[in-house]
Amino acid sequence: MKYQDAIANAKHLKALGQTEVSLYSRDDGEPPWHLATSCEPGGSHRFDMATSVWFRGEDPETGIKFRWTFDLEPYSANGKSTYEIDARGAREVLSQLPKEAARKFREYLADCSTKVMAQAMQYQGATDKLSRDANTLMTLAAGPSSSARGEHGR
């Protein structure tokens, strides 16, 4: 359901006992960032990091509560060996959040940065090892030096 539709139909939703509405897609319109009061890691994970975050908020006039998600990575990142952080999208979200929700979102982003750095360190270790291995192979390919040949190399 779209945010605006939920507001327009709040009376009917409440009559049915529906006081919480999940907004699933940006295709359904922009989420009500101005209402956000909390955020928590979402259900999508890659490389030990929650790549989505759930926001919650409540419309003060209708009492309808909303829940929606923001994906820190696009779906196209799935199956890739590195992150594809949507920095532009995260900045847009931060610019629209109330102060307390922005603080909580920043905490989530800080936690994510720790996990991305841990992944980077693993990759750096692998890269360093590959570089050493390449140098070893290059040395072996070059053959023994004349001073290292000794008697066996004559």
VENFEN-V937090 format. One record per pair of residues at least 24 apart in sequence whose C-alpha atoms are under 10 Angstrom apart, sorted by sequence separation. I is the first residue (numbers start at 1). J is the second residue. D is the distance in Angstrom with one decimal. If there is no record, write none. Layout:
I/J/D
I/J/D
//
This chain:
1/25/9.3
2/26/9.3
4/28/9.5
31/55/9.4
32/56/9.3
33/57/8.2
34/58/9.8
35/59/6.6
51/75/9.9
2/27/9.0
3/28/7.9
4/29/8.4
32/57/7.9
34/59/9.6
35/60/8.6
2/28/5.2
3/29/7.3
4/30/9.6
32/58/9.2
42/68/9.8
43/69/9.5
1/28/7.2
2/29/6.4
3/30/8.0
4/31/9.5
32/59/8.9
42/69/7.3
44/71/8.2
46/73/9.6
1/29/9.6
2/30/8.7
3/31/6.8
4/32/9.2
39/67/9.4
41/69/9.3
42/70/8.5
43/71/10.0
44/72/9.5
45/73/9.9
2/31/8.4
3/32/7.1
36/65/9.9
38/67/9.7
39/68/9.5
40/69/9.5
41/70/9.7
42/71/8.6
44/73/9.5
35/65/9.3
36/66/8.6
39/69/9.0
35/66/8.6
36/67/8.8
39/70/9.8
44/75/9.9
46/77/9.3
85/116/10.0
36/68/9.5
46/78/8.0
51/83/9.3
45/78/9.8
46/79/9.2
51/84/9.9
83/116/7.9
22/56/9.2
32/66/8.3
46/80/9.8
47/81/9.0
49/83/10.0
51/85/8.7
82/116/9.2
21/56/9.9
31/66/9.0
32/67/9.4
33/68/9.4
46/81/9.7
47/82/8.8
20/56/9.8
31/67/9.0
32/68/8.8
46/82/9.4
47/83/8.6
83/119/9.5
20/57/9.6
21/58/9.8
31/68/7.0
46/83/8.3
72/109/9.1
82/119/8.7
20/58/8.7
31/69/8.7
82/120/9.1
19/58/9.6
31/70/9.4
72/112/9.5
82/123/9.6
26/68/9.4
19/62/9.2
20/63/9.0
21/64/7.3
22/65/8.6
23/66/7.1
24/67/8.4
25/68/8.0
26/69/9.2
19/63/7.3
20/64/5.8
21/65/6.2
22/66/5.8
23/67/6.1
24/68/5.9
25/69/7.9
26/70/9.0
57/101/9.5
19/64/5.0
20/65/4.5
21/66/4.9
22/67/4.7
23/68/4.8
24/69/6.8
25/70/9.0
56/101/9.2
18/64/8.2
19/65/6.1
20/66/5.6
21/67/6.3
22/68/5.8
23/69/7.6
24/70/9.3
55/101/8.4
18/65/9.4
19/66/8.5
20/67/7.5
21/68/8.7
22/69/8.9
14/62/9.0
10/59/10.0
14/63/8.9
55/104/10.0
14/64/7.9
55/105/9.0
10/61/9.7
11/62/7.8
13/64/8.6
54/105/9.8
7/59/8.1
10/62/6.3
11/63/9.9
53/105/8.4
9/62/9.6
10/63/8.3
11/64/9.5
7/61/9.0
8/62/9.4
10/64/6.8
7/62/7.0
53/108/8.2
6/62/9.5
7/63/9.5
52/108/9.9
53/109/9.7
7/64/7.6
6/64/7.9
50/108/9.1
51/109/9.8
6/65/9.7
34/93/9.8
38/97/9.9
50/109/9.9
6/66/9.2
33/93/7.3
36/96/9.3
37/97/8.6
38/98/9.8
3/64/10.0
33/94/9.0
34/95/9.8
35/96/9.6
36/97/6.5
37/98/7.5
39/100/9.9
50/111/9.4
51/112/8.2
31/93/9.8
33/95/9.3
34/96/6.2
35/97/7.7
36/98/6.7
37/99/9.0
38/100/7.8
39/101/6.8
49/111/8.5
50/112/7.5
3/66/8.1
33/96/5.8
34/97/5.5
35/98/7.4
36/99/9.5
37/100/6.8
38/101/5.3
39/102/8.9
49/112/6.2
32/96/9.0
33/97/5.4
34/98/6.0
36/100/8.7
37/101/5.1
38/102/8.7
39/103/9.6
40/104/8.2
41/105/9.4
48/112/9.2
49/113/9.2
3/68/10.0
32/97/9.1
33/98/7.7
34/99/9.8
36/101/6.0
37/102/8.9
38/103/9.3
39/104/6.3
40/105/8.0
49/114/9.3
50/115/9.5
35/101/9.0
36/102/8.7
38/104/6.8
39/105/6.3
49/115/6.2
34/101/9.3
37/104/8.9
38/105/8.1
39/106/9.9
40/107/9.7
41/108/7.2
48/115/7.0
49/116/7.8
33/101/9.1
39/107/9.6
40/108/7.4
41/109/9.9
47/115/7.9
48/116/8.9
33/102/9.9
39/108/8.2
47/116/8.2
48/118/9.7
49/119/9.9
41/112/9.8
47/118/9.7
48/119/9.0
47/119/7.5
//
